[in-house]
Structures are given as C-alpha cells and as structure tokens.
Amino acid sequence: MEALDNLVKTHQLNHEPPDQTEFDGMVSAATAKLADVRLAGLSTDSQFTLAYGAAHALALAALRWHGYRSDKRFIVFQCLKHTLQFEDARWRVLDQCHRRRNFAEYEGHLDIDAQLLAELIALADELLLRVMALGPVR
C-alpha cells in the first residue's frame, strides 16, 4: 500500500501490526451503534452521533486490518480510498460529517439535515459490509 506508506513517511500514519481482538471490538462497537441509530424516538443529533461513531470505528478497523494506525481522526476517512476502495465522493461525505461533528463538538452547533444523516447511515452500513468482507486479520 504505497499511498499509506507515504503517509507513514509524513507521520500521518504509523505501522502497527493488526490485532484480531482490537479489530473485533471495533466492529462490534460499530454494529451496536448502527443498531441503536435505528431506535425509535432518537433525536437527529443522537442518530448522527451514533452513525458517525460507527463509521469512524469501521474506517479505523479497516486501517488497523491493513496494519496502520493514526492519531488523527480525519485521516481514517481519507484512507478509505486505499483500505476499502471507497470512491472519493463517498469518503468525502464522511469527511464532511467529520467537519460537522467537530463544529458541534468545539463550537456547540450541530447542523445536520435529513439527507446528510441518511447518507451517513447508508455509508456506515456499507462500511460494515466491506469491513466484514475483509475476513480475519492476517
């Protein structure tokens, strides 16, 4: 993975052997969040937070499966192009959600419309399928 190795050289990623227990924990946490996002009566804010958390956990699981780690949350979404062959337009939606999450977290204002939330949930569902298709950690 030349592109990911280049990110190691710029200190955006680190090489770290994958760990099956860690991977399974990330997938399990994401699966629970995706189930919870569908609970009746949740606010849009709660649904967004759950779906974003699931998407991030799954993107990180894919990165870890390939033997990399990042301390920077936004990098894991950008790496989806290489870890799960996610198209640019798709991971950019997740990047947009990351920016909105940060704005809410640090500025106190969460502006989420129904379409973005639906896209986020659909992308998180797709991430789950693609991460599961990776199989056991090598």
C-alpha positions as CSV (number, residue, x, y, z in Angstrom):
1,M,0.0,0.0,0.0
2,E,2.3,2.7,-1.3
3,A,-0.1,5.6,-0.6
4,L,-0.4,4.5,3.1
5,D,3.3,4.0,3.4
6,N,3.8,7.6,2.1
7,L,1.5,8.7,5.0
8,V,3.8,6.9,7.4
9,K,6.7,8.8,6.0
10,T,4.9,12.1,6.7
11,H,3.9,10.9,10.2
12,Q,0.2,10.9,9.4
13,L,0.1,7.1,10.0
14,N,2.1,4.6,11.9
15,H,2.8,1.0,11.1
16,E,1.3,-1.2,13.8
17,P,0.6,-5.0,13.5
18,P,-3.1,-5.6,13.3
19,D,-4.8,-7.3,16.3
20,Q,-7.9,-9.5,15.8
21,T,-9.3,-8.7,19.3
22,E,-9.0,-5.0,18.6
23,F,-10.5,-5.3,15.2
24,D,-13.4,-7.4,16.5
25,G,-14.0,-4.9,19.2
26,M,-14.2,-2.0,16.7
27,V,-16.6,-4.0,14.5
28,S,-18.7,-5.0,17.5
29,A,-19.0,-1.4,18.8
30,A,-19.9,-0.1,15.3
31,T,-22.5,-2.9,14.9
32,A,-24.1,-1.9,18.2
33,K,-24.1,1.8,17.2
34,L,-25.8,1.0,13.9
35,A,-28.5,-1.0,15.6
36,D,-29.1,1.9,18.1
37,V,-29.3,4.5,15.4
38,R,-32.5,2.9,14.2
39,L,-34.2,3.0,17.6
40,A,-37.5,4.9,17.6
41,G,-37.6,8.3,19.2
42,L,-33.9,9.3,18.9
43,S,-33.1,12.9,18.1
44,T,-31.3,13.7,14.8
45,D,-28.3,14.7,16.9
46,S,-28.2,11.3,18.6
47,Q,-28.6,9.5,15.4
48,F,-25.8,11.5,13.8
49,T,-23.5,10.9,16.7
50,L,-24.2,7.1,16.7
51,A,-23.8,6.8,12.9
52,Y,-20.7,8.9,12.8
53,G,-19.2,6.9,15.6
54,A,-20.0,3.6,13.8
55,A,-18.5,4.9,10.5
56,H,-15.3,6.1,12.3
57,A,-14.9,2.8,14.1
58,L,-15.3,0.9,10.9
59,A,-12.9,3.1,9.0
60,L,-10.4,2.7,11.8
61,A,-10.9,-1.1,11.8
62,A,-10.1,-1.2,8.1
63,L,-7.0,0.8,8.6
64,R,-5.9,-1.4,11.5
65,W,-6.7,-4.6,9.5
66,H,-4.1,-3.4,7.0
67,G,-1.5,-2.7,9.7
68,Y,-1.7,1.0,10.1
69,R,-2.9,3.4,12.9
70,S,-3.5,7.1,13.0
71,D,-3.8,9.5,15.9
72,K,-5.8,11.9,13.7
73,R,-9.5,11.1,13.3
74,F,-9.9,12.6,9.9
75,I,-7.2,10.6,8.3
76,V,-9.1,7.3,8.7
77,F,-11.8,8.5,6.3
78,Q,-9.3,9.7,3.7
79,C,-7.6,6.3,3.9
80,L,-10.8,4.5,2.9
81,K,-9.9,5.0,-0.7
82,H,-7.0,2.6,-0.1
83,T,-8.2,0.3,2.7
84,L,-11.7,-0.4,1.3
85,Q,-11.5,1.1,-2.3
86,F,-14.1,3.7,-1.3
87,E,-14.7,6.2,-4.1
88,D,-13.6,9.8,-3.4
89,A,-17.2,11.1,-3.4
90,R,-18.2,8.6,-0.8
91,W,-15.4,9.2,1.7
92,R,-15.7,12.9,1.2
93,V,-19.3,12.7,2.6
94,L,-17.8,11.1,5.7
95,D,-15.2,13.9,5.8
96,Q,-18.0,16.4,5.7
97,C,-19.7,14.6,8.6
98,H,-16.4,14.8,10.5
99,R,-16.2,18.5,10.0
100,R,-19.8,18.9,11.2
101,R,-19.1,16.7,14.2
102,N,-16.1,18.9,15.1
103,F,-18.1,22.0,14.6
104,A,-20.7,20.6,17.1
105,E,-18.1,19.4,19.5
106,Y,-16.0,22.5,19.6
107,E,-18.4,25.3,18.6
108,G,-21.6,23.9,20.1
109,H,-23.7,23.9,17.0
110,L,-24.8,20.7,15.1
111,D,-26.4,21.4,11.8
112,I,-27.5,18.1,10.3
113,D,-30.1,17.8,7.6
114,A,-32.1,14.6,7.0
115,Q,-30.4,13.9,3.7
116,L,-26.9,14.0,5.2
117,L,-28.0,11.8,8.1
118,A,-29.5,9.3,5.6
119,E,-26.3,9.3,3.6
120,L,-24.1,8.8,6.7
121,I,-26.2,5.9,7.9
122,A,-26.1,4.3,4.4
123,L,-22.3,4.7,4.2
124,A,-21.8,3.3,7.6
125,D,-23.9,0.3,6.6
126,E,-21.8,-0.2,3.5
127,L,-18.6,0.2,5.6
128,L,-19.8,-2.6,7.8
129,L,-20.3,-4.9,4.9
130,R,-16.9,-4.1,3.4
131,V,-15.1,-4.4,6.7
132,M,-16.7,-7.8,7.3
133,A,-15.7,-8.9,3.8
134,L,-12.0,-8.3,4.8
135,G,-12.1,-11.5,6.8
136,P,-9.9,-12.4,9.8
137,V,-6.9,-10.3,10.5
138,R,-3.8,-11.7,8.8
